[in-house]
Amino acid sequence: MRCSINIPNFGDFADPRNVATVAAAAETAGWDGLFVWDHVLHRKHQGRPFGDPWILLAAAALATSRIRLGTLLTPVPRYRPHQLARQVATLDQLSGGRMVFAAGLGGPIEDEYRSFGDTTEPRLLAERLDEGLELLRRFWSGDSVDHHGQHYEVRDVTLLPATVQRPRPPIWIGGFWPRRPPMRRAARWDGAVPLFETARHGHVPDAAEVRDLVGYVRKHRVAGAEHPFEFVLGGATPLDAAKAKDVIGPLHDAGATWWDERQVQTGPDLDRLPAVLRRIEAGPPLV
């Protein structure tokens, strides 16, 4: 099981220099990845500074040489696919092929979409997500793209450079379990990054629910996939490695392949550098 650190893109982490500090500390302490949120607006945290996640990740890439980097997660329907493809490909080049791309509808929907005059209809956003993911896959190939879809049109466009990772960076899909459609979408790609109705951000999910989710996704997997499939679970664990192992051991046994260390979203330390550094320096849980 690999372990990552998860931070928001606001508060102390709106500053790329702080994110570089976190990334370097995580690599030194033996963690395997750093993932940042991708929010333009989150009214619950309004009044705090927000940073652009791609610039934050650029700082992290320059401060590290080993750990995986990415967003958890990017609301693809909020972007133009060609713009997003260029940003991710540039970061994959900068990091030497260490990018992971995690995608979903994002949220809060009212904040991220309606505040800027966009639709909040889940069906339309899901259509844009699926069509956008397919365009990203094609753009990252470095081949010429022609596309006439329901939401996007592309006329003879080649975006270079292609991503370092071939045929593309891994694509992980987020969503709330037990909602089935996001996990069926995840089964078509390379990983599932679920939250749970019973365990929100920072809270450890129940192993029985994880086992059900893993079984459901595996049932819907397509043979001949391009990448190994990852099940990415997250929450807050104790600083003591043995106690942390007791928390995530049952999740590993249920099928989790990544542990994403997070502060509790409603807690005071969510976006505070000292608390995150303390957890990083204690080291990842050992399974």
C-alpha positions in Angstrom: 0.0 0.0 0.0 1.3 3.5 -0.9 0.6 6.6 1.2 0.1 10.2 0.2 -0.5 13.5 1.8 -3.7 15.5 1.0 -4.0 19.3 1.4 -6.5 22.0 0.3 -5.5 24.8 -2.1 -6.4 27.5 0.4 -5.3 28.9 3.7 -1.6 28.3 4.3 -1.5 26.1 1.2 -2.5 29.0 -1.1 1.2 29.9 -1.0 3.2 27.8 -3.5 6.3 28.0 -1.2 4.4 26.3 1.6 3.3 23.6 -0.8 6.9 23.1 -1.9 7.9 22.7 1.8 5.2 20.1 2.3 6.2 18.2 -0.8 9.9 18.1 0.1 9.1 17.0 3.6 6.8 14.3 2.4 9.4 12.9 0.1 12.1 13.0 2.8 9.8 11.2 5.3 9.0 8.4 2.9 5.5 9.3 1.6 4.6 8.3 -1.9 2.4 11.2 -3.1 1.1 14.7 -2.6 -2.4 15.6 -3.7 -4.0 19.1 -3.6 -7.6 20.2 -3.9 -8.9 22.0 -7.0 -11.4 24.7 -5.9 -12.1 28.1 -7.3 -14.8 28.8 -4.7 -15.8 27.0 -1.6 -18.1 29.3 0.4 -17.6 27.4 3.7 -14.0 28.6 3.4 -14.6 31.9 1.8 -12.4 34.7 3.2 -9.3 32.6 3.0 -6.7 32.9 0.2 -7.0 30.3 -2.5 -4.1 29.2 -4.8 -4.3 27.8 -8.3 -3.7 24.0 -8.0 -1.6 23.8 -11.1 0.9 26.4 -9.9 1.0 24.8 -6.5 1.8 21.5 -8.1 4.5 23.1 -10.2 6.2 24.2 -7.0 5.8 20.7 -5.6 7.3 19.2 -8.7 10.4 21.4 -8.6 10.9 20.6 -4.9 10.8 16.8 -5.4 12.1 14.0 -7.6 10.2 10.8 -6.6 6.7 11.3 -5.2 3.5 11.2 -7.3 1.6 14.5 -7.7 -1.9 15.5 -8.6 -5.2 17.0 -7.7 -7.9 15.2 -5.7 -9.9 16.0 -7.5 -10.3 18.2 -10.6 -13.9 19.1 -11.7 -13.4 18.5 -15.4 -16.8 20.1 -16.4 -15.6 23.4 -15.0 -12.7 23.5 -17.5 -12.2 23.7 -21.2 -10.6 20.3 -22.0 -7.8 21.6 -24.2 -6.7 24.1 -21.5 -6.7 21.3 -18.9 -4.9 18.9 -21.2 -2.1 21.5 -21.7 -1.8 22.1 -17.9 -1.5 18.4 -17.0 0.9 17.6 -19.9 3.1 20.5 -18.9 3.2 19.3 -15.3 3.9 15.7 -16.4 6.9 17.0 -18.3 8.1 19.2 -15.4 7.8 16.3 -12.9 9.4 13.7 -15.2 6.2 11.7 -15.6 4.9 11.7 -12.0 1.4 13.2 -12.5 -1.8 11.5 -11.5 -5.1 13.0 -12.8 -8.1 12.6 -10.5 -11.4 13.8 -11.9 -15.1 14.1 -11.0 -17.9 16.6 -11.0 -16.4 18.5 -8.0 -18.3 20.5 -5.5 -20.0 22.1 -3.9 -21.9 22.3 -7.1 -23.7 25.5 -6.3 -20.4 27.2 -5.4 -18.2 26.0 -8.2 -20.8 26.2 -11.0 -23.9 28.3 -10.3 -21.8 31.1 -8.8 -20.2 31.6 -12.3 -23.4 31.3 -14.3 -23.0 27.6 -15.2 -25.5 24.7 -15.0 -25.8 22.6 -11.9 -27.8 19.9 -13.6 -25.9 16.7 -12.7 -26.8 14.9 -15.9 -25.3 17.6 -18.0 -22.2 17.9 -15.9 -21.7 14.1 -16.0 -22.0 14.2 -19.8 -19.3 17.0 -19.9 -17.2 14.9 -17.6 -17.3 11.8 -19.7 -16.8 13.7 -23.0 -14.0 15.8 -21.4 -12.1 12.7 -20.2 -12.2 11.1 -23.6 -10.8 14.4 -25.1 -8.1 14.5 -22.5 -7.0 11.0 -23.3 -6.8 11.9 -27.0 -5.0 15.2 -26.5 -2.4 13.6 -24.2 -1.5 11.2 -27.0 0.1 13.9 -29.1 -2.0 12.8 -32.1 -4.2 15.0 -34.2 -7.7 15.3 -32.7 -11.0 15.9 -34.5 -14.1 15.7 -32.3 -17.7 16.7 -32.9 -19.5 15.9 -29.6 -22.5 16.9 -27.6 -20.7 19.5 -25.6 -17.3 20.1 -27.3 -15.9 20.5 -30.8 -12.3 20.2 -31.9 -11.0 20.7 -35.4 -7.7 19.2 -36.4 -5.7 20.0 -33.2 -2.5 18.5 -32.1 -1.3 19.5 -28.6 2.4 19.0 -28.0 4.3 18.0 -26.1 2.5 14.8 -25.3 2.6 13.5 -21.7 5.8 11.8 -20.6 3.7 8.8 -19.3 2.5 6.6 -22.1 -0.2 6.3 -23.2 -1.2 8.9 -20.6 -1.1 9.7 -16.9 -3.3 7.4 -14.7 -6.9 8.7 -14.4 -8.6 8.2 -11.1 -12.4 9.0 -10.6 -14.0 10.3 -7.5 -17.6 10.1 -6.2 -19.7 9.3 -3.1 -20.3 5.7 -2.3 -22.9 4.0 -2.3 -23.8 6.0 -5.5 -23.1 3.6 -8.3 -22.6 5.7 -11.5 -19.3 7.4 -10.4 -17.9 4.0 -9.5 -19.0 2.5 -12.9 -17.2 5.5 -14.5 -14.1 4.7 -12.3 -14.1 1.1 -13.5 -13.5 2.4 -17.1 -10.3 4.2 -16.1 -7.5 3.5 -13.6 -8.6 4.1 -10.1 -11.4 5.0 -7.7 -11.1 7.8 -5.1 -14.4 7.5 -3.1 -15.8 9.5 -0.3 -18.5 7.8 1.7 -21.9 9.1 2.8 -21.0 7.6 6.2 -17.4 8.9 6.3 -16.8 12.4 4.9 -13.4 14.0 4.2 -10.9 13.1 6.9 -13.0 10.3 8.5 -11.9 6.7 8.1 -14.4 4.6 6.1 -15.8 1.3 7.3 -13.9 -1.7 6.0 -17.2 -3.5 5.1 -18.2 -0.6 2.9 -14.8 -0.6 1.3 -15.1 -4.3 0.5 -18.5 -3.7 -1.1 -17.1 -0.9 -3.2 -14.1 -2.9 -4.3 -16.3 -5.8 -5.3 -18.6 -3.5 -7.3 -15.8 -1.8 -9.2 -14.1 -5.1 -10.0 -17.3 -6.5 -11.3 -17.5 -3.6 -13.8 -13.9 -3.5 -14.9 -13.1 -4.0 -18.6 -10.4 -6.6 -19.5 -7.2 -5.4 -21.0 -7.0 -2.1 -19.1 -3.9 0.1 -19.7 -2.9 0.7 -16.1 -3.1 -1.3 -12.8 -6.3 -0.3 -10.9 -6.0 1.7 -7.7 -8.4 2.0 -4.8 -7.6 5.2 -3.0 -9.0 5.6 0.5 -8.3 8.4 2.9 -8.8 9.8 6.4 -6.8 11.0 9.4 -4.6 8.5 11.3 -2.6 8.9 14.6 1.0 10.0 14.7 1.9 6.7 16.3 2.8 4.3 13.4 1.4 1.2 15.2 -1.9 2.8 15.9 -2.1 4.1 12.3 -1.5 0.6 11.1 -4.4 -0.6 13.2 -6.6 2.0 11.4 -5.7 1.2 7.8 -4.8 -2.5 8.0 -8.4 -3.6 7.6 -8.8 -1.2 4.6 -5.8 -2.7 3.0 -7.2 -6.2 3.6 -10.5 -5.0 2.0 -8.7 -4.0 -1.2 -7.3 -0.4 -0.7 -4.0 0.2 -2.6 -3.4 3.8 -1.5 -3.9 5.6 1.8 -4.4 9.3 1.4 -3.7 11.1 4.8 -6.1 14.0 5.3 -7.0 16.5 8.0 -10.7 16.4 9.1 -12.5 18.9 6.9 -14.4 20.4 9.8 -11.3 20.6 12.1 -9.2 23.6 12.8 -6.0 22.2 11.2 -7.4 21.6 7.7 -5.4 24.3 6.0 -2.6 24.9 8.6 1.0 24.1 7.7 2.4 23.3 11.2 -0.2 20.5 11.8 0.3 19.0 8.4 4.1 19.0 8.8 3.8 17.3 12.1 1.8 14.4 10.5 4.2 14.2 7.6 7.3 14.1 9.7 5.9 11.2 11.8 6.0 9.2 8.6 3.4 7.1 6.7 1.5 4.3 8.3 3.2 0.9 7.8 1.1 -2.1 6.6 
